[in-house]
Amino acid sequence: MDDKLPPFHLAIPVHDLAVARAFYGGLLGCPEGRSAQRWIDFNFYGHQLVCHLALLCSAEARHQNPVDGHEVPVPHYGVVLDRTTWEALAERLKDAGVEFLIEPHVRFQGLAGEQATMFFLDPSGNALEFKAFDDVTSMLFAT
């Protein structure tokens, strides 16, 4: 894996900017960048996440696919963290009472691509996955 990969840009709909600011900036600890009346940029672990006010947000159109015994929400987004950061975030989310779609756990145990993962929704119903590998360089795209 290239340590110089360019950051991605992702724009998502949110139903309330103040709630998005509290969730992404407060709970997840993502520093805020630029903002305007209808959007906020966040530094999402080195990537640009833009929350755009969209009053008709709905999670009802989400689909699910079976992965290793769980129903994974589609679409979803997130980041790959180191294991220590992932574990600390999982504890912070549990302590905050976040309801998980898929509880923090290790999937594909003993197989190529073994990973720690968790899924949850932001306040606007956007599904997030945070994952971690013991060795991201060799395991992220392992087959």
ABEGO torsion letter per residue (X at the ends): XBAABBBBBBBBBBABAAAAAAAAAAAAGBBBBBBBAABBBBBBGGBBBBBBBBAABBAAABBBBBBGGBBBBOBBBEBBBBAAAAAAAAAAAAAAGBBBABBBBBBGBGBBGBBBBBBBBBAAGBBBBBBBBABAAAAAABX
